[in-house]
């Protein structure tokens, strides 16, 4: 689902919630997801963060290998 479609769908759901309890539950769930993501990232060392950032940049630049190619290389390496 495209990001805009997801956002529109979420807005429609939230706009139609009449029960305060359910609305608070939705709010708590979303905040917990955001906080957990932040905590996980914050718990990484600078070296780990740098490594992840480097990997993401490599993906964006097309610097990657396909899984099937890597499997073939591993088979070749283990034959030596």
ABEGO torsion letter per residue (X at the ends): XBAAAAAAAAAAAAAABABAAAAAAAAAAAAAAAAAAAAAAAABBAAAAAAAAAAAAAAAAGBBBBAAAAAAAAAAAAAX
